Amino acid sequence: MPEKIERMLFFAKTRKRTKTPAFFVKAFRNQGIEVKVINYRKWERRWGKWLTEKYIFSTYYRFKPQLVFINAIDIPFKMLSQISGKTKVAIYLPDLITPSDNSTFSWFSTRYKEEMIERGKLANYFFITNQGQIPFLKERGIKNPIFITQGCDREEHRIIKSKSEKWKSEVAFIGAAKDPDRVNLIKEINKHFNLKVWGGEWERHGLKCHKHNVYPDEFAKICSGSKIILGIDVSDQVEGYFSNRTWITLGCGGFLLTRYVPGLEKIFINKKHLVWYHNIDECPHLIAEYLKKDEERERISREGYHYVHEHHTYEHVVQKILGIIKKESCRPAYEKK
């Protein structure tokens, strides 16, 4: 019989805007697991490196976790090396680990890529939010890369209506000005529609950013106040990769018009849960079309909302993660090699 996970150490920084680590912790605790959260960077700033590492190792040996769950690189490599092999380690990476061949990621750090790969080699389970990079990860020596989606939080991501004009627009985009495709699309949409952008340094591109840090309740008000929420992820080349903007928008009841990525149809139904466009030229035409279809937009946003809350919350993500770990632990040793 596989060992039941009752105790977990969870390594993650606090993220006040997205709150993703907190959503994971809550979902794991709802499965009956005792979770101790370690915010290494915060503790290091407060206590210093030596005292922090001493305390964490003392906690590790006293607590005896059956699983160490790490958000990306939120643990020192030295500490991960000492834990690996003694306790099952799962790493969760919600980003692309390396750019695709035909896209540019000036913001992406090569050092981060190599550091992430070295950490992945020490993990029993490497959960990544895209399918396209799994072959690459296996080639680089990560033995168990596993595709897992992100999700929405059943309580935080909800429909919040506001009478304030602040949140209202024809089209809204929430996110940073990260890459040329995104910037060019947003600038083009701004020429033809009433657009509001939120959550990034858009002023350097001649656009007003209505608020740089958008929190969950504000995200929900934007989704309710805007007729169309626009999505354009940093790559449309990697199968199954899209940001948590997709899950949060649907979870907050927004009508999402997003750029197609390979594999999107394996999770969503186009024009039922959301709508996708295939290129930047197509996007304005779909915006103009759906701005005229109030009932159709409301139907799609309602379907998308119910779909993610019934099938893709962090509760579902955690249940899938635990199911994979349980299944893997049941496999005979010779099958794991």
N, C-alpha and C positions, 0 to 999 in steps of 0.2 A: 504493500500500500504506500502511495506517495505521502511524504510528510506534509501535513497541513500547515499552511503559513499562518502563524498566529502573531508573530512579532516582526516588525519591519523598521529599518532605518531608512529615512527618506532624505536624501541630500538635494537641496534646492535653495536658490535665492528667493527672497520675497519679491513678487511682482505685483505692485499695487494696481496697475492698469489691467493686465490680462487676468491676473489671479490664477493662472493655470496650475501652479503647484498646489495652491490651496484646494482647488477643485479635485485634484488627484488624491490629496490626503483625505478629504472628506469622503470620497468614494471608496477608498481602501478601508477607512474606518467603518463605513456602512456595511462592509463585508465581514465585520467582526474582527478585523486585524488591529492590533495595538501598534500605532505608528508613532515613532519618535522622529521629529523633524530636526535636521541639522542645517543651519544656514552658516556654512563655514566662513564665507567672506565677512559676514556681519560680525561673527564671533572673533575672527582674526583682528578686525579693526578695533574691537573693544578690548580684547585680552592679550593680543599678540600671538604670533605663530606658535611658539613653543607651548604655551599654556593651553591654547586651543587644541592642538594635536594631542596633547596629553589627556585632556578632558574627553575628547572624542574617542580615543582608544579605550579609555577607562569605561566609557558608556557602552562601547561595542562589546567588550568582554563581559560586562555585568548584564547587559540586556539580552545577549545571545540571539540576535535576529536570525530568522530563517531566510530573509531576503534583504539585500541592500539595493534600494531603488535610487537611481541617480538621474537627475535632469541634466542632460548634456554634459558639461564639464564642471559641474558644481561640486567637485571634490578634488583635492590635490592628488596628482598622479602617484606620488609616493604612498599616500594612504590607500589608494585604490590597489596598488601593487601588493600591499601587505594583506589586504582583505581578500583579494582574488584568490580562489582556490580553497579558502577556508569557509566561505559562505557564498551562496548563490548571489550573483550580481546581475542586475538588469539596468541597462542604460536606455533612456528615452530621449530621442533626438527629434524635435519638431521642425528641423530645418533641412535644407539641402546640405550635404556634406562637401560637395564640390560642384562647380558650375558644369553645365552640359557643354559640349564642344562648340556649339554655335550660338552661345549667348555670352554676354559680358556681365561680370559681377564685380565691379570695382570695389564694392563695399565688402566683399567676401575675403576673409583672411586665409592665406595659404597656411600660415602657422596654425590657425584654428583647425583647418582640414587635417593636417598631419597629426596634431595632438588628439583630435577626435578619433582618428583611425587607430592610433596606438592604444587609446583607452578601450575602444571597441574590441580589440584583440583579447583584453582581459575579462570581458563580460561573458556570462553564460547566455544572456539574451540581449540582443541589440535591436530595440524597437525603433523603427524609422517610419516617418509619415509619407513615404512614397515607395512605389514598387520599382521604378525605373533604375534606381541605383543599387539594387540588391546584388546583381551580378558583379558590379564594380567592387562592392564591399567584400564579397567573397574572394575576389581576386587579390584584394589587399590583405587577406588573412583574418577577416572577421568571420568567425565560424558559424554564427547563428543570427544573421540579420533577418528581421521579421517585420513585415508591413503591418502597421496599425494606424487607424485613422485618429484624428483628434475628435472633439465633440463639443457639445454645449453643456452648460450647467443648468439643471432643471429649475433651480431657484433664482440664480442670478440673471440668467438670460431669459427674459420674458417680455411680454408686450407692455410697454409703458407709454401711454398717450399723454401729450402735453398740449395745452392751448397756446403756448408761447410761439411766436413767429420765429424765434431764434433757431428752432430745430427744423423749420419747414423749407423745402426746396423741391424742384423738379427732380434733380439728380444730386446725389451725395457720394463722395468718396472718403473713406476713412483709412488713412495709412500714410506712410512716408513717401517722399519723392526719391525712390531708390534707383530707378534705372530709366534709360531713355524712352523705352516703349511706354512705360507708365506715364512719364512726364508729357510726352507728345500726345498721348490719348487724352489726358486730363485737359491740356491746353486747347485741344481741338473741340472737346465737348463744351468747354467754357465759352467758346465763340457762338454756339448755337442754342444753348439751353441755360436755364437758371440752375447753376451748379454751386454747391458749397463743398469745400474740402476741409477735412479735419485730420488732426493727428500727425502733422509733419512740417518740415521746413519748406513750405511752398512759396514763401515770399520771394526767394531768390529766383523763382521761375515766373514772377509777375502775378502770382495768385495770392489771394488773402486766405490764410489759414484761420478758421473761426475758433479753434481751440487746439493747442498742441498736444495736450494729454487728455485722452478721452477715456473715461471710466465706464464700467458696465451699465450703470443706470443712464448715463448720457448716450452711450452707444444705442441703447434701446429707444431713447427719445428720438434720435436721428433716424433710426429705422422706421419708426411710426410716422415721423414728420415728413420724410422724403418719399416721393412716389417711386423712385428707383434708386437702389444702392448699387454702385458700380464696383465690379471686381476685376482686377488685372494683377495676376501674380508675377513674380520676378522671372519666371520661365514658363513657357508653354511646351517645353520639349521633354520634360521628365514625367513618365507615366505615374499617375496617381498623386502628383504633388500639387497641393494648393494650400493656402494659408488658413489659419483658424478664423479668418474673416468670414469664410463661407459658413462655417458652423454657427458662429456668433450671430451673423445677420439673419440666418434662417431661424435660429433659436429665439431671436427677438422679434420675429414676425415680419421681417423686412422682405421686400421684393428684390431679389438679387439677379442682376444681369452681369454675368462674369465671363471671362475669356475661357474658351475650351482648352482643357488639357487632356492628353490621352488617358483613357480609363475613367473619365468623369461619368460616363454613361453606365459604368459598373456599380455606381453608388447612387446616382440621382437619375431621374427621368426628366429630360428636357421638356420645358413648357408645362410640367406638372409640379415639380418641387422648386424649380428655378428656371432661368433662361440663359443660354450661353450663345456667345458670338465667336466666330472663328478667326476674325482678323479685325484690325483697327478700323478698316473701311466699313465693315458691316455694323459696327457698334452704334454709330449715330442713327442709322436707319431703324434699328431695333428700338432705340430710345424713343424716336419719334412715333413709331408704331404703338408702343405700349403706353405712352403718355395719353393716347386716345382711348385706351381700353381699361377704364377704371375697374369694371367688374372682373375682367380677366386677371388683372394684377392682384386684386384682392383674393381671388380664388387660388392663384399660384402661391401667394405668400402664406395663405392659410394652410394649404397642403404641405408646403415646405416646413412650416412651424410644427405641425402635428407629426410629420415624418421624423424630424430630428429629435423631438422630445420623446417619441415612442421607441426610437431605434438607435439613436446616436448621442446619448448623453455620456458624461464621464463615468457614470455608473456602468453603462454598457461597455465602454472602453476598458475599464478596470476588470470587469467580469471576463472579457475576452483575454486580457493579459494573464489573469490568474488561471484561466482555462488552458492557455498555451503552456504555461509553466507546469501545471499539473500533468498535462498530456506528455510533455517532454520528460518529466521525471519518471513516468511510467515506462518509457521506452527501455528495452534492454541495452546494456552498456555497449555491445558490439554495434548497435544501430546508430549510436551517437558519434562514432568515430568518423 
